[in-house]
């Protein structure tokens, strides 16, 4: 994946590292937090102690979210809503770390911290997906999942995610094969005519992965100015089992019940309330709008080398 790059930042300002106090504090995470708190090149604070209305760019060269996809969403939304121009960095401390996988950030927090503290980083600009529904709106850098996938995210416990990673999602998917629910949806892509069909599941994808590394939209790029709609049409239990197998070998897009379309804006309605997972956060809605905001988010990506 080629990202838009600039030269590494040269200003000797520290990084503001935002730590998720609610995340599981393992010995490794506590050690990393202590190291960041003691480092000259970083200031480590919890989210609720930061004034995002303040001119943060005067004090810091970037803001780094230390956590998982939920933490990334929380911090990125604060940056966008308060029109902060600082780039966003990531220390992968989540269970899924799906955006990190797409951005090719190594899932080795110690090496990532080493790179940031050494100033080994690069700038990139990526697209943002703005999602609106009856509860309000939110910005996502990765994937919205609805239907079966959202139910799956709701069913899997944090402990299972911590212990089994993507296997927890796959085993949960097997358990859901016999209890899937169909939804009647109507959607309009950009200015095309509206389409009505039944489905089991759909994704709005800016990134490629969700569920701890499961590639739900292999053709998605975070800097191409478009989103992908991935729909699973109704299928029998045998076809659903085949689809699950296709996931494991990386060829599920060839499954006859899978439909993929590109768009810049979508308006979608369902016949009844549908569970929706946005970067792991569960919601419920009957109407959704999503649109692409090209290169809206500046990213500060660690340049991890073999020497780190």
DOGURO-993087 format. One record per atom (N, C-alpha, C): x, z, y. Coordinates in pm, whole numbers, plus 50000, padded with zeros to 5 digits. Example, Ala and Ser with C-alpha at 12.3 -4.5 7.8 and 13.67 -1.06 7.14 Angstrom:
2
513195078049431 512305078049550 513205078049670 512855070849775 513675071449894 512905078750003 
! end
This chain:
308
500855000049881 500005000050000 500885000050124 500674990550210 501434989950335 500634996650445 501225006150510 500595012750624 501295008550752 500525008550861 501105005750992 502105016851025 503355013251054 504385023251075 504965022451215 505395033751263 506165034651386 507475041651353 508345043051450 509585050251429 509295065151419 510125072651346 509915087051337 509915093551474 509145104251485 509075111251613 510415117851644 510805117651771 512115122951810 512005135951888 510825139051942 510695151052025 510875163651939 511675173251987 511955185251908 510865195851919 509625191651911 508525201351915 508215205751772 507695217751754 507355222351619 506065215951570 505815217451442 504545213551382 503605225551385 502325222851406 501305233151391 500715231551251 500975241051164 500495240551026 499245249151013 498145242950971 496875250050957 496675253750811 496605266450787 496515271750651 495075275750619 494595271650502 493235275150460 493235289150398 492695298850470 492695312650421 491825314350297 490855305250276 489935306650164 490495300750034 491595293350042 492145287149922 492805297449832 492955293749706 493595302549609 495055304849647 495435317449668 496785320549714 497705323449595 498235313149533 499185314849424 500525319449481 501425323349390 502755327749433 503485316649507 503325304149458 503985292949523 503445290949664 502135291949680 501535289949812 501945301049909 501985313249859 502405324249945 503855322549989 504695317649896 506105315349929 506245304450034 505465293750019 505495282850117 505025287650254 503955295450254 503425300450381 504455309350451 505105318050376 506135326550435 507285318350491 507655307850418 508755299450466 508385292350595 507165287250602 506715280350722 506635290050841 506185302150814 506065312050922 507425315950978 508455315250893 509795319050936 510585307350994 510115294950972 510875283151015 510785281051165 511875275951223 511885272651366 511025260351396 510875251551298 510195238851324 508705239051296 508115250851275 506695251351243 506055264151296 504775262951332 503945274451366 502775274351269 502565285051196 501555285451090 500395294451131 499175288551140 497995296051185 496785292151101 495815301351086 494535297551023 493705289251120 492765281651065 491965272351144 491215279251257 490615290751227 489745297151327 490505303751441 491825303351439 492605308851550 493135298051644 492695285651625 493215274551704 492165269751803 492545268051927 491665262652031 491915247552038 491015239851976 491185225351973 490835218752106 490315226452201 490085221152336 491345221552421 492325229052378 493575230452454 494445217952436 495345215252531 496245203652520 497345206252416 496995205152290 497925208552182 499155199552180 499005187252232 500145177952231 501285182752321 500985191952413 502045197352498 502975206752421 502475212352312 503245222452239 503745217752103 503015208152042 503345204351904 503535189251891 504295185351789 504475171051764 503465165851662 502785174851593 501785170851496 501075183051440 499905180651381 499145191251315 499115188351166 499475198051085 499565196150941 498515204950872 497645198550791 496645205750714 497255209750580 497355222750555 497895227750428 496715231750340 496335222850250 495165225450166 494745212950093 493465212650055 492915201249983 492095192250071 491245183850007 490475174050082 489485180550178 488945192250142 488035199250233 488735204050358 489955209150342 490745213550458 491095201650547 491455190550484 491785178450560 490585173950641 489385174250580 488195170250654 487935179550772 488085192450751 487865202250857 488795199750976 490065197850948 491055195951055 490895182351122 490705171851043 490565158451101 489335157451190 488225164051150 487025163851233 487265171151364 487995182251360 488295189551484 489145181051577 490095173551521 490945164851604 490125153751669 489255147351591 488475136151643 487445141051746 486715151551711 485655156351800 486185161551933 487415166551932 488015171652056 488985161752119 488985149452068 489795138452122 491265142252134 491755148952032 493175152352026 493955140151978 495075137452041 495875125552008 496985128551908 497125141051867 498195144651774 497975138551636 499055134451569 498915129351433 498685140651334 498045137051223 497695146651119 498625145150999 499265156050962 500075156450841 499345164250732 499845163550609 499195170150497 500235176550406 499995189050369 500725195550260 499725196950145 499955190250032 498955189449924 498835202549846 497805210449880 497585223149812 496185223949751 495505212549739 494155212449684 494145210149535 492935209149480 492785206549337 492725191649308 492145183949399 492045169549379 493145161749449 493385165149576 494415158549657 494265143349655 493025138649662 492785124249647 493315116049764 493165120949886 493705113449999 495225112749991 495855123549949 497315123449934 497745112749834 497005111349726 497335101149627 497255087249688 496195084849765 496045071749829 497155069149929 497545079450004 498595077950106 499995079050048 500065080849917 501355081649847 502195093549895 501505104349926 502185116949956 502425124149823 503655127349789 503925133949661 503165147049648 502655149649529 501895161949507 502835173449471 503875174649549 504895185049532 505065192049666 504285202649689 504265208949821 505635213149874 506495218049786 507815222649832 508605211149891 508595199649825 509345188049874 508725182750003 507395183150013 506735178650135 507095187750252 507095200750229 507485210250335 508935207950375 509815205750277 511225202950308 511355190950401 510585180350371 510655168150452 510175170750594 509055177650609 508535180450743 509505189050824 510055199350763 510965208250836 512265201250873 512625190850796 513835183150827 513545171750924 512275170350966 511915159451057 511885145950991 511795145650858 511755133050784 510295129050768 509825120850859 508405117350865 508225104050934 507065098250915 506765085550983 505305085951030 505025077851130 503655076751181 502935065251113 501645067051091 500775056451040 499415057951104 498675047051111 497305047351162 496375043151050 495335051151024 494395047750919 492965047850974 492085041250899 490685040550937 489975053750907 488875055650977 488025067450958 486605062650929 485915069250838 484515066250809 483635076650877 482765072050967 481795081151029 480495080650950 480045092250904 478855093150820 477795101350894 476595095850903 475505102850972 474305103950879 473605115350885 472365117450812 471545127950886 470455132450827 469525140950901 470145154150947 471195158850879 471835171350919 472815169651034 473215157351062 474185154951167 475135143951128 476395145551161 477395135451127 478725142151097 479565135051024 480875140150987 481815128250973 483095130750991 484115120350975 484845122550843 485055111850770 485745112650642 486895102650639 488015106850584 489155097950567 489175091750428 488285096250340 488395092050201 487115086050144 486305093950072 485205088449992 483955097050003 482795090250012 481495096549992 481005092549853 480565102349775 480005099749641 478585104949637 477665097249578 476265101349573 475695099149434 474705107349398 474085105949267 474805114249162 475105108049049 475735115048937 477055121448978 477865114149055 479185119449094 479055131949179 478075132049270 477875143849353 477395155649269 476505153049173 476075163749083 477255169449006 478145160448967 479325164648892 480205173848975 480425170249101 481235178649189 480615192449207 479285192749207 478565205349226 478665214249102 478695208048984 478695215548859 480055221448823 481135214548862 482465218748819 482935230448903 483365240948837 483835252848908 485215250648966 485555258649066 486905258149125 487965261449020 487675271048930 488645274648827 488925262848735 487855255548697 488045243848612 488885233248682 488625231248812 489415221548887 490875225648891 491115238548916 492485243548924 493215241648791 492505244248680 493145244248548 493275230348490 492205222248501 492165209548429 492275197248517 492175198748650 492315187248739 491285176548709 491735163848702 490805152648682 490125153248546 490735160048446 490095161248316 488805169348325 488735178448421 487495186048441 486365176748481 486665166848566 485655157248608 485235148248491 486215143948412 485905135148300 485075142348195 485415154748163 484635162248065 483245165148119 483155167948248 481845170048309 481015157448307 481665146048327 480945133248323 480345130848185 481085134448081 480575132847945 479315141247926 479335153447977 478175162347963 476965157148039 477195149548146 476085144448226 475525131248174 476185125348074 475745112248026 474295112347979 473855123547925 472505124047868 471455128547969 471855132048091 470885137248187 470955130148322 471305117348319 471425109948444 470045107248504 470005105948635 468775103248708 468945090548788 467915082148785 467965069748862 467415072349003 467945064649098 467485065249236 467155051149282 466055049949353 465735037049415 466295037249557 467165027849585 467795027549717 467505014249786 467545014649918 467485002549999 468615003350100 469414992850108 470554993350199 470744980050270 471314981050388 471644969250468 473114970050507 473864959950471 475274959050506 475434950450631 476014956250735 476234949050860 474934942650905 474894929450923 473674922850968 473024914550858 473394917250733 472824910050620 471424915250589 470604907450516 469274912250479 469354924950393 468334933250403 468294945550325 468144942450176 468714950950093 468674949449947 468054962149889 467134960349794 466524971749725 466884971049577 467334982249521 467644982649378 467694997049329 467674998549198 467835011649136 469305013849103 469735026349109 471125029349076 471225043449019 472345045948954 472665059348906 473565066749004 474355058749077 475445064649153 475945054349253 476495058949365 477205049549452 478285056949531 479235049149581 480315054349664 480405046149792 480705052749904 481225046050023 482705049550025 483565039750016 484985042649996 485845037050109 486605046050170 487695042150259 488995042850180 489175053850104 490295055150012 489925050349873 490865051249782 490665046049647 490135056349549 490415069149571 490235079049465 489345090649504 488705096549402 488045109449416 488055116149279 487645128749275 487605135649147 488955138549087 489965140549170 491275144149118 492055132549061 492025121149131 492835109749090 492095098949015 490755099949006 489965089348942 489785078049043 490205066349007 490195054949100 488825048549098 488005051649197 486635046649202 486515033649281 487515030549363 487475018349444 488895012649454 489355006049348 490755001749340 491204992449452 490264985149512 490644975349614 490624981249756 490244993749770 490174999749904 491565001849963 491664998950093 492865001950171 492425010150292 493215019950327 492805028950436 493085023250574 493635011150580 493955005450710 493524990850723 492494986650644 492084972550647 490844970050730 490264980350792 489114978450880 487784976350812 487704978450680 486434977150608 486284988650509 485044991050470 484715000750365 484204993350243 484205000250129 483694994450006 482465002249961 481414994749923 480245000549858 480384997949709 480425008449630 480515007349484 479235013149425 478475004949354 477185009149298 477235008449146 476705018849080 476485018548935 474995016148912 474685004648857 473285001548827 472865008748699 471545010048675 471085017048555 471645010948427 471935019448329 472485014848200 472105024948093 472145020447969 471825029547859 473015038647829 472815048147739 473845058147711 475105051947654 474965041247576 476145034647519 476965028247630 476285021247721 476995014847832 477655025347923 476995036847939 477605047348020 478875052647955 478855053747822 480055058047751 481165047747764 480795034847759 481775024147777 482375024847917 481525027348017 481995028448154 483015039748168 482735051048103 483665062348108 484995058548045 484945051247935 486175046547870 486925036947961 486185028148027 486825018548119 487555025748232 487015037148276 487715045148377 489115048848329 489185053248204 490455058248151 491515047548143 491095035048121 492085024148108 492185015748234 491465019748340 491625013148469 490964999648483 489884997248408 489244984148419 487734985148445 487304996548501 485864998648512 485204988848607 485944983148703 485334973648797 484834961148725 485304958848603 484854947348526 483554950148451 483094962548453 481874966148382 480684958948447 479784952948368 478674945048426 477704952948511 477674966248497 476744974248576 477344979048707 478594975448734 479274979848857 479244968648960 478774971849080 478724962149190 479584967349306 480414958649364 481284962549474 481114952649589 480854957849709 480714949449828 481474955949944 481974947550034 482684952450153 481744952750273 481964962050363 481124962950482 481844970550592 481324969150714 481794977250827 480774987850866 479494984950838 478444994850864 477354993250759 476845004550713 475755004350614 474675014150656 473435010150634 472285019150649 471605019650514 471405031650460 470885033050324 469815043850320 468735041150246 467685051050224 467425052050074 466925063750031 466575065949890 465125070249881 464565069049760 463155072449742 462925087549741 463965095549711 463855110149719 465225116049746 465255128949772 466515135549808 467595132749704 468775129849753 469885126149666 471095134849699 471765140349598 472975148149626 474105139149673 474825143549773 475915135749832 477135144849846 478275140049802 479535147349816 480445139749912 480825146350021 481725140350120 483015148250118 484055142250062 485345149150047 485165162749977 484255163149878 484055175249800 483005184749854 482515182449977 481475190850036 480105185050001 479205193249942 477935188449891 476835189249997 476075178250009 474925177650098 473765171250022 472595170650085 471445164050026 470725156250135 470355143750105 469705135650210 468935124050148 468095117850230 467365105750191 467805093650272 468455095950384 468915084950470 470385087150506 471145076350502 472575076950533 472975064950616 473855067150710 474515056250782 476015058850779 476775048550750 478235049850752 478825037750821 479865040050899 480535028950967 482025031650977 482785021050986 484235022050993 484695023251138 485635031951160 486305033151290 487765029351266 488105016751294 489445011751257 490575019451324 491555023351244 492785029851290 492515041351388 491495048851357 491075059851445 491975072051432 492585073851315 493355085951290 494845082851277 495645089951356 497095089051341 497525098951233 498375094351143 498865102951036 500365105151050 500805116951014 502225120451012 502595122450865 503195112250807 503445112150663 504875116250632 505065125250536 506415129750502 507195118750430 508445117450466 509355108150399 510135116250295 509545117550178 510165125450072 511155116749997 512385121349987 513445113949918 513935122149800 514795116049720 515335123049604 516185134949645 516635134949771 517465145949819 516645158149857 515315156349879 514475167649920 514355178049808 
! end
